[in-house]
Amino acid sequence: MRFPVLQDVENYWDSLRGDRQVPKRAELDPRRIQSALSTSFILERLAPGIARFRLAGSHLNELMGMEVRGMPLTCFFLPESRKRVSNSLEQVFDAPAKAWLTLAGDRGIGKPPLDACLLLLPLRGDTGDINRALGCLSTMGPLGRAPRRFDIRSTAVTPILSDGSLQVPETIPNEWPARKETARFEPLGLAEPMRGFRPSPHRPPRTERPHLYLVKTED
């Protein structure tokens, strides 16, 4: 497990729901996931495929370079991946289901390789509807220059049956997918070609005499 903090959040969520499909938002106790608070968040469903941050840990603000509360979850993703995120959100709320997404950070000047994993878990709101979600977004690697957005490598959605049991997901990432090769952006125009080292022809000849002397003084 490359991101053990996500497993901690999932285990806590499972302990809350017991044999139910979904636990209630009001049952969450942040003290139980103290080690994951900086990477965790609460989503509120606004419309099909759209959910915004109600609460978000400090790590998410660092990734975006700003306060993300009130912003949609899709703001963390590249345009070509946002449809897949919306589809996963709909399954989380409607099935309901839990979702794991493996991610790769965008690349560019000041943006080194960044692996990430996203976990989405459904919650019941005050009205009893499944319109909240507990999530965790953990990364591995230097953050680099914000904002950092992500592409989706793989998705595993596990529907939760009415008796609380889990259905086998259609897609299971058995291992970490290979990183996509993307073009690297390097600054041009200032770099000079590297030159090999060559001793100076004016260097004095080597002798057997020592180059360091020990001087004793009574001062």
BAFI-3210 file (N, C-alpha, C; in Angstrom, 3 decimals, decimal comma, padded with zeros to 6 digits):
// residues 219
n [1|2|3|4|5|6|7|8|9|10|11|12|13|14|15|16|17|18|19|20|21|22|23|24|25|26|27|28|29|30|31|32|33|34|35|36|37|38|39|40|41|42|43|44|45|46|47|48|49|50|51|52|53|54|55|56|57|58|59|60|61|62|63|64|65|66|67|68|69|70|71|72|73|74|75|76|77|78|79|80|81|82|83|84|85|86|87|88|89|90|91|92|93|94|95|96|97|98|99|100|101|102|103|104|105|106|107|108|109|110|111|112|113|114|115|116|117|118|119|120|121|122|123|124|125|126|127|128|129|130|131|132|133|134|135|136|137|138|139|140|141|142|143|144|145|146|147|148|149|150|151|152|153|154|155|156|157|158|159|160|161|162|163|164|165|166|167|168|169|170|171|172|173|174|175|176|177|178|179|180|181|182|183|184|185|186|187|188|189|190|191|192|193|194|195|196|197|198|199|200|201|202|203|204|205|206|207|208|209|210|211|212|213|214|215|216|217|218|219]
n.u [000,847|000,957|-000,006|-000,698|-002,243|-004,709|-005,840|-006,219|-008,253|-010,322|-010,710|-011,640|-014,044|-015,410|-015,678|-017,501|-019,866|-020,568|-022,798|-024,349|-025,246|-024,168|-022,527|-023,483|-022,971|-022,871|-021,811|-019,099|-015,920|-013,354|-011,066|-010,515|-009,222|-006,799|-004,178|-004,661|-005,854|-004,841|-004,905|-007,487|-011,037|-014,382|-017,094|-019,838|-022,688|-023,841|-025,091|-025,789|-022,785|-021,310|-019,629|-018,795|-016,159|-016,726|-015,287|-011,744|-008,462|-005,182|-003,227|-004,459|-004,981|-002,361|-001,615|-003,231|-002,552|-004,119|-007,074|-009,360|-011,934|-015,336|-014,852|-015,172|-014,605|-013,488|-011,680|-009,142|-008,256|-007,025|-008,449|-009,173|-009,630|-011,760|-014,387|-014,328|-013,900|-016,314|-018,087|-017,291|-017,955|-020,766|-021,388|-020,492|-022,332|-024,881|-024,996|-024,976|-021,330|-017,842|-014,829|-011,665|-009,012|-006,156|-003,568|-001,721|000,441|000,368|002,845|005,611|007,492|009,065|007,454|007,761|007,737|004,783|003,072|-000,196|-003,116|-006,594|-009,361|-012,797|-015,681|-019,038|-021,512|-024,316|-026,367|-027,863|-030,555|-030,897|-030,395|-027,984|-025,735|-023,299|-019,746|-016,903|-013,526|-010,104|-007,012|-003,967|-000,493|002,666|005,891|007,746|005,941|006,254|005,633|002,650|-000,562|-001,171|-002,395|-004,205|-003,983|-005,909|-004,961|-005,965|-009,103|-011,107|-014,161|-016,323|-019,358|-021,804|-023,846|-027,331|-027,432|-025,137|-022,863|-020,054|-019,778|-017,924|-015,565|-015,665|-013,267|-010,055|-007,156|-004,403|-001,705|000,588|000,021|002,022|003,942|002,893|004,704|005,672|006,246|009,031|009,536|012,014|014,026|015,306|018,068|019,773|021,483|024,789|027,011|028,331|031,677|034,526|036,873|040,178|043,542|045,441|047,963|049,879|050,338|052,368|055,199|054,980|056,447|058,502|058,475|056,783|053,606|052,416|053,127|054,070|053,831|055,145|054,465|054,985|053,067]
n.v [-001,181|001,972|004,334|004,561|006,168|006,527|004,020|003,977|005,897|004,669|002,335|003,469|004,623|002,276|001,109|002,832|002,516|-000,154|-002,782|-001,396|000,386|002,979|005,345|008,130|011,625|013,163|011,429|011,371|011,671|013,751|013,333|010,676|010,189|011,521|011,533|011,798|014,186|016,458|015,702|015,040|015,506|016,913|016,472|018,094|017,270|018,882|018,786|016,401|014,745|016,836|018,142|019,985|021,282|021,150|021,065|021,078|019,718|021,051|020,222|020,010|022,664|023,535|022,125|023,360|025,962|027,844|028,623|025,985|025,484|025,423|025,185|023,121|019,533|018,739|020,709|019,940|018,429|017,684|018,975|016,855|014,735|015,260|014,429|011,694|011,816|012,999|010,944|008,939|010,183|010,239|007,513|006,995|008,484|007,606|004,768|003,288|003,778|003,019|004,621|004,334|006,128|006,217|008,536|010,901|013,621|016,815|017,997|020,209|023,328|023,619|021,681|018,752|015,062|013,644|011,444|010,249|009,389|008,998|008,762|008,132|008,220|007,508|009,441|009,989|012,846|015,426|015,185|012,567|011,741|010,543|012,645|013,661|013,239|011,569|012,152|011,516|012,696|011,807|012,371|011,614|012,585|015,594|018,678|020,920|023,660|025,393|025,835|022,265|019,870|016,888|013,834|010,930|007,669|005,089|003,607|002,350|001,272|000,362|-000,953|-000,723|-002,988|-003,422|-004,868|-004,155|-005,427|-005,741|-005,285|-006,908|-004,880|-003,533|-002,826|-003,406|-002,103|-003,928|-003,441|-000,668|001,557|002,098|005,074|007,702|008,809|012,063|015,170|017,089|020,309|022,515|025,323|027,393|028,951|030,128|028,257|026,810|024,718|021,785|021,401|019,291|018,386|019,610|019,561|022,514|023,805|025,388|024,621|024,247|022,020|018,839|018,072|016,341|017,674|018,711|020,399|021,634|023,162|022,880|025,176|026,266|028,155|030,299|032,025]
n.w [000,000|-001,121|-000,154|002,814|004,497|003,272|003,516|006,249|006,538|005,081|006,621|009,006|008,125|007,363|009,884|011,049|009,541|009,877|009,428|007,715|004,638|004,295|006,401|008,602|008,057|010,386|012,230|012,039|013,519|013,773|015,324|015,208|012,873|012,929|011,877|009,204|008,626|007,246|004,597|004,069|003,271|003,005|000,858|-000,803|-002,538|-005,404|-007,913|-010,567|-011,030|-009,974|-007,257|-004,384|-002,243|001,142|003,505|003,822|004,001|004,883|003,071|000,591|000,006|-000,316|-002,611|-004,551|-004,225|-003,031|-001,051|-001,061|-000,302|-001,111|-003,808|-006,805|-006,918|-009,323|-010,015|-009,404|-011,468|-014,775|-017,841|-019,636|-017,954|-016,330|-016,884|-016,299|-013,566|-012,752|-013,470|-011,673|-009,256|-009,477|-009,309|-006,712|-005,167|-006,127|-006,359|-003,700|-003,677|-003,113|-004,144|-005,687|-007,035|-008,985|-009,621|-011,676|-011,525|-013,249|-015,624|-016,086|-016,156|-013,113|-012,035|-010,828|-011,152|-009,763|-007,877|-006,968|-005,000|-004,811|-002,672|-002,340|-000,385|000,381|002,240|004,438|004,542|006,662|006,023|005,444|002,892|000,497|000,091|000,732|000,957|002,176|001,717|000,631|-000,363|-001,189|-001,739|-003,369|-003,519|-004,475|-004,202|-005,878|-008,145|-007,553|-009,188|-008,794|-010,916|-011,933|-013,840|-014,624|-013,876|-013,250|-012,265|-009,663|-008,762|-006,226|-005,733|-003,081|-001,551|-000,587|001,795|003,020|002,183|-000,104|-003,591|-006,142|-007,719|-011,080|-012,250|-011,164|-009,901|-009,997|-009,690|-009,454|-012,069|-015,046|-015,463|-017,583|-020,392|-020,784|-022,438|-021,449|-020,179|-020,789|-019,953|-022,513|-024,288|-022,409|-021,444|-021,483|-023,379|-021,780|-020,682|-020,787|-018,161|-018,060|-017,150|-016,280|-018,461|-017,326|-014,760|-011,881|-011,684|-010,034|-006,888|-004,438|-002,097|000,862|000,983|003,080|006,191|009,569|012,010|015,027|017,861|020,694|021,460]
ca.u [000,000|001,843|-000,618|-001,376|-003,200|-006,018|-006,367|-006,689|-009,549|-011,309|-010,991|-012,476|-015,376|-016,026|-016,056|-018,685|-021,089|-020,932|-023,471|-025,168|-024,631|-023,433|-022,672|-023,969|-021,957|-022,814|-021,096|-017,652|-015,145|-012,032|-009,985|-010,249|-008,352|-005,913|-003,014|-005,071|-006,651|-004,315|-005,199|-008,899|-011,997|-015,804|-017,738|-021,285|-023,204|-024,647|-025,822|-025,157|-021,392|-020,693|-019,569|-017,853|-015,524|-017,273|-014,106|-010,570|-007,224|-004,182|-002,452|-005,178|-004,743|-000,997|-001,596|-003,885|-001,982|-005,172|-008,132|-010,201|-013,304|-016,317|-014,507|-015,544|-013,536|-012,873|-010,641|-007,853|-007,987|-006,864|-009,746|-009,500|-009,947|-012,866|-015,568|-014,172|-014,113|-017,760|-018,725|-016,999|-018,765|-022,151|-021,495|-020,332|-023,571|-026,107|-025,023|-023,736|-020,108|-016,565|-014,016|-010,224|-008,465|-004,724|-003,406|-000,388|000,432|000,747|004,269|005,976|008,582|008,809|006,470|008,383|006,783|003,992|002,069|-001,254|-004,241|-007,803|-010,371|-014,103|-016,565|-020,325|-022,061|-025,675|-026,476|-028,844|-031,886|-030,903|-029,962|-026,538|-025,318|-021,990|-018,710|-015,612|-012,472|-008,712|-006,124|-002,592|000,479|004,014|006,823|007,742|004,766|006,623|004,922|001,188|-001,391|-000,910|-003,598|-003,909|-004,563|-006,319|-004,317|-006,886|-010,255|-011,754|-015,399|-016,894|-020,721|-022,166|-025,171|-028,276|-027,137|-023,862|-021,733|-019,436|-019,758|-016,592|-015,507|-015,421|-011,858|-009,217|-005,742|-003,610|-000,409|000,638|000,203|003,235|003,798|002,861|005,821|005,224|007,345|009,536|009,751|013,281|014,322|016,290|018,647|020,750|022,392|025,998|027,403|029,257|033,030|035,261|037,964|041,534|044,479|046,087|049,362|050,768|050,413|053,772|055,489|054,865|057,710|058,341|058,449|055,407|052,984|051,921|054,162|053,604|054,561|054,907|054,724|054,706|052,001]
ca.v [000,000|003,132|005,458|003,936|007,070|006,281|002,804|004,351|006,581|003,677|001,473|004,219|004,714|000,952|000,871|003,642|002,027|-001,489|-003,568|-000,489|000,784|004,245|006,039|009,506|012,678|013,615|010,438|011,510|012,271|014,019|012,842|009,274|010,157|012,660|011,493|012,024|015,411|017,401|015,217|014,636|016,553|016,579|017,000|018,246|017,084|020,005|018,372|015,191|014,873|018,040|018,184|021,014|021,074|021,795|021,173|020,537|019,785|022,022|019,707|020,326|024,082|023,655|021,634|024,318|027,284|028,733|027,974|025,247|025,346|025,990|024,857|021,747|018,539|018,650|021,722|019,288|017,518|018,216|018,966|015,572|013,745|015,705|013,613|010,446|012,143|013,185|009,625|008,261|010,838|009,798|006,154|007,080|008,981|006,938|003,305|004,045|003,010|003,630|004,741|004,584|006,623|006,489|009,773|011,391|015,078|017,461|018,283|021,494|023,983|023,684|020,668|017,431|013,943|013,607|010,384|010,540|008,464|009,648|007,870|008,769|007,366|008,202|009,736|010,525|014,165|015,605|014,783|011,130|011,469|010,383|013,858|014,044|012,221|011,704|011,864|011,677|012,831|011,705|012,470|011,116|013,335|017,033|019,344|021,821|024,928|025,297|024,695|020,961|019,160|015,471|012,956|009,669|006,462|003,961|003,821|001,143|001,641|-000,816|-000,710|-001,233|-003,568|-002,994|-005,545|-003,660|-006,134|-005,050|-005,981|-006,888|-003,786|-003,919|-002,603|-003,452|-001,886|-004,905|-002,858|000,739|001,659|002,766|006,504|008,130|009,655|013,356|016,051|017,921|021,672|022,996|026,675|027,434|030,254|030,559|027,172|026,645|023,298|021,371|021,131|018,347|018,938|019,399|020,277|023,681|023,549|026,250|024,125|023,966|020,572|018,225|017,730|015,509|018,516|018,882|021,693|022,181|023,244|023,073|026,286|026,309|029,469|030,321|032,989]
ca.w [000,000|-001,223|000,536|003,967|005,138|002,667|004,121|007,588|006,381|004,665|007,768|009,942|007,498|007,470|011,274|011,334|008,890|010,356|008,391|006,909|003,388|004,387|007,688|008,546|008,173|011,776|013,044|011,867|014,602|013,185|016,175|014,869|011,682|013,169|010,984|007,817|008,515|006,254|003,243|003,999|002,930|002,926|-000,345|-000,848|-003,893|-005,873|-009,109|-011,098|-011,442|-009,422|-005,790|-003,944|-000,953|002,329|004,367|003,128|004,759|004,431|001,941|-000,637|-000,258|-000,824|-003,988|-005,433|-004,026|-002,545|-000,290|-002,003|000,195|-002,026|-005,191|-007,179|-006,902|-010,654|-010,207|-009,216|-012,583|-016,117|-018,535|-020,254|-016,924|-015,477|-017,136|-015,557|-012,154|-012,576|-013,516|-010,409|-008,227|-009,605|-008,777|-005,260|-004,571|-006,580|-006,204|-003,510|-003,905|-002,759|-005,349|-005,591|-008,290|-008,987|-010,368|-012,022|-011,569|-014,500|-015,724|-016,657|-015,454|-011,687|-011,647|-010,938|-011,089|-008,531|-007,835|-005,997|-004,955|-004,303|-002,119|-002,160|000,410|000,531|003,562|004,471|005,132|007,732|005,551|005,203|001,521|000,298|-000,616|001,240|000,745|002,845|000,750|001,028|-001,513|-000,704|-002,821|-003,111|-004,338|-004,209|-004,767|-006,958|-008,294|-007,575|-008,807|-009,374|-011,348|-012,112|-014,849|-014,005|-014,392|-013,138|-011,389|-009,133|-008,079|-005,567|-005,244|-001,759|-001,661|000,443|003,065|003,510|001,581|-001,226|-004,878|-006,740|-008,698|-012,469|-012,547|-009,965|-010,223|-009,257|-009,402|-009,835|-013,515|-015,495|-015,679|-018,966|-020,763|-021,271|-022,812|-020,365|-020,612|-020,278|-020,417|-023,585|-024,578|-021,410|-021,091|-022,259|-023,426|-020,740|-021,157|-019,972|-017,349|-018,565|-016,283|-016,873|-018,869|-016,532|-013,395|-011,521|-011,593|-008,720|-006,232|-003,256|-000,920|001,342|000,705|004,342|007,195|010,931|012,644|016,450|018,451|022,119|021,706]
c.u [000,889|001,302|-001,395|-002,399|-004,600|-006,658|-006,883|-008,064|-010,632|-011,685|-011,884|-013,902|-016,109|-016,473|-017,298|-019,957|-021,510|-021,544|-024,440|-024,475|-023,677|-023,596|-023,177|-022,810|-021,787|-022,039|-019,582|-017,030|-013,730|-010,879|-009,606|-009,354|-007,364|-004,754|-003,363|-005,779|-006,147|-004,643|-006,670|-009,802|-013,412|-016,375|-019,245|-021,744|-024,111|-025,566|-025,161|-023,731|-020,662|-020,769|-018,500|-017,295|-016,257|-016,158|-012,939|-009,336|-006,204|-003,398|-003,142|-005,009|-003,337|-000,904|-002,161|-003,283|-002,990|-006,159|-009,106|-011,638|-014,273|-016,046|-014,942|-014,344|-012,788|-011,788|-009,249|-007,446|-007,821|-008,183|-010,143|-009,871|-011,203|-014,146|-015,494|-014,361|-015,596|-018,494|-018,495|-017,821|-020,206|-022,340|-021,376|-021,645|-024,788|-026,132|-025,504|-022,517|-018,926|-015,674|-012,568|-009,744|-006,966|-004,461|-001,940|-000,473|000,849|002,229|004,487|007,140|008,220|007,800|007,075|007,337|006,097|002,934|001,035|-002,315|-005,397|-008,800|-011,648|-015,052|-017,875|-020,743|-023,507|-025,662|-027,549|-030,239|-031,995|-030,509|-028,440|-026,073|-024,024|-021,015|-017,482|-014,540|-011,098|-007,868|-004,693|-001,636|001,826|004,962|006,768|006,563|005,133|005,761|003,421|000,633|-000,928|-002,240|-003,209|-004,624|-004,891|-005,595|-005,270|-007,977|-010,804|-012,952|-016,046|-018,294|-020,964|-023,612|-026,035|-028,025|-025,785|-022,653|-021,246|-019,477|-018,353|-016,545|-015,203|-013,943|-011,072|-007,774|-004,858|-002,229|-000,418|000,897|001,479|002,953|003,773|004,064|005,275|006,429|007,753|009,843|011,027|013,520|015,456|016,892|019,705|021,783|023,602|026,379|028,435|030,615|033,719|036,392|039,310|042,498|045,138|047,518|050,344|050,879|051,860|054,013|055,408|056,251|057,418|058,259|057,008|054,898|052,460|053,036|053,538|054,478|054,167|055,277|054,366|053,587|050,708]
c.v [001,240|004,322|004,929|004,840|006,892|005,031|003,079|005,007|005,579|002,762|002,182|004,339|003,380|000,669|001,670|003,015|000,656|-002,315|-002,709|-000,201|001,955|004,824|007,468|010,493|013,093|012,654|010,599|012,211|012,504|013,483|011,410|009,121|011,324|012,697|011,816|013,350|016,355|016,994|014,863|015,822|016,001|017,249|017,114|018,134|018,254|019,621|017,094|015,461|016,070|017,990|019,190|020,671|021,856|022,050|020,555|020,725|020,708|021,541|020,018|021,795|024,299|023,189|022,663|025,711|028,299|027,928|027,295|025,087|026,109|025,694|023,434|020,810|018,503|019,696|021,127|018,441|018,274|018,092|017,603|014,494|014,084|014,901|012,310|010,676|012,294|011,847|008,857|008,863|010,354|008,394|006,153|007,487|008,123|005,454|002,842|003,143|003,754|003,617|005,040|005,031|006,845|007,605|010,062|012,901|015,607|017,824|019,629|022,074|024,121|022,668|019,281|016,321|013,879|012,520|010,714|009,452|009,166|008,585|008,666|007,789|008,103|008,373|010,218|011,888|014,216|015,138|013,285|010,758|011,314|011,555|014,440|012,909|012,580|011,316|012,063|011,701|012,900|011,703|011,927|011,815|014,811|017,721|020,236|023,072|024,701|026,215|023,416|020,303|017,761|014,870|011,637|008,511|005,278|004,294|002,474|001,586|000,376|-000,487|-001,376|-001,714|-003,182|-003,661|-005,133|-004,359|-005,374|-005,917|-005,873|-005,784|-004,301|-003,805|-002,574|-003,199|-002,813|-004,372|-001,415|000,862|002,406|004,239|006,813|009,028|010,948|014,223|016,908|019,297|022,182|024,417|026,658|028,837|030,700|029,486|027,151|025,172|022,987|021,031|020,148|019,025|018,591|020,194|021,446|023,352|024,364|025,793|023,817|022,476|020,077|017,886|016,860|016,329|018,692|020,289|022,351|022,124|023,497|024,124|026,331|027,674|029,414|031,290|032,283]
c.w [000,000|-000,443|001,748|004,630|004,556|003,255|005,526|007,517|005,994|005,836|008,784|009,415|007,599|008,900|011,652|010,761|009,393|009,240|007,569|005,584|003,599|005,791|007,494|008,700|009,630|012,677|012,967|013,075|014,066|014,022|015,843|013,635|011,758|012,181|009,537|007,611|007,423|004,828|003,042|003,686|002,985|001,685|-000,134|-002,301|-004,258|-007,016|-009,607|-011,594|-010,864|-007,899|-005,398|-002,561|000,131|003,347|003,607|003,990|004,115|003,217|000,614|-000,997|-000,819|-002,275|-004,963|-005,321|-003,552|-001,713|-001,256|-001,524|-000,698|-003,483|-005,520|-007,142|-008,229|-010,878|-010,029|-010,422|-013,900|-016,878|-019,105|-019,236|-016,125|-015,688|-016,354|-014,058|-011,865|-012,586|-012,213|-009,274|-008,275|-009,057|-007,260|-004,605|-004,909|-006,264|-004,817|-003,671|-003,302|-003,992|-004,986|-006,965|-008,122|-009,986|-010,674|-012,172|-012,930|-014,454|-016,395|-015,875|-013,980|-011,193|-011,844|-010,891|-009,732|-008,663|-006,763|-006,062|-004,254|-003,861|-001,883|-001,481|000,681|001,986|003,413|005,154|006,202|007,326|005,332|003,789|001,464|-000,560|-000,053|000,943|001,561|001,843|001,333|-000,239|-000,999|-001,885|-002,384|-004,074|-004,004|-004,902|-005,946|-006,966|-008,395|-008,676|-009,481|-009,690|-011,810|-013,316|-014,153|-014,682|-014,367|-012,132|-010,956|-008,299|-007,532|-005,054|-003,896|-001,818|-000,467|001,793|003,647|002,936|000,349|-002,473|-005,457|-007,791|-010,092|-012,829|-011,255|-010,386|-009,395|-008,893|-009,880|-011,321|-013,871|-015,752|-017,172|-019,240|-021,346|-021,565|-021,623|-020,936|-019,961|-020,782|-021,418|-023,660|-023,594|-021,111|-022,020|-022,286|-022,358|-021,358|-020,207|-019,199|-017,978|-017,691|-017,010|-017,284|-018,051|-015,087|-013,043|-011,373|-010,169|-008,177|-005,027|-001,973|-000,454|001,088|001,971|005,367|008,538|011,601|014,111|016,972|019,923|022,457|022,071]
res [m|r|f|p|v|l|q|d|v|e|n|y|w|d|s|l|r|g|d|r|q|v|p|k|r|a|e|l|d|p|r|r|i|q|s|a|l|s|t|s|f|i|l|e|r|l|a|p|g|i|a|r|f|r|l|a|g|s|h|l|n|e|l|m|g|m|e|v|r|g|m|p|l|t|c|f|f|l|p|e|s|r|k|r|v|s|n|s|l|e|q|v|f|d|a|p|a|k|a|w|l|t|l|a|g|d|r|g|i|g|k|p|p|l|d|a|c|l|l|l|l|p|l|r|g|d|t|g|d|i|n|r|a|l|g|c|l|s|t|m|g|p|l|g|r|a|p|r|r|f|d|i|r|s|t|a|v|t|p|i|l|s|d|g|s|l|q|v|p|e|t|i|p|n|e|w|p|a|r|k|e|t|a|r|f|e|p|l|g|l|a|e|p|m|r|g|f|r|p|s|p|h|r|p|p|r|t|e|r|p|h|l|y|l|v|k|t|e|d]
***
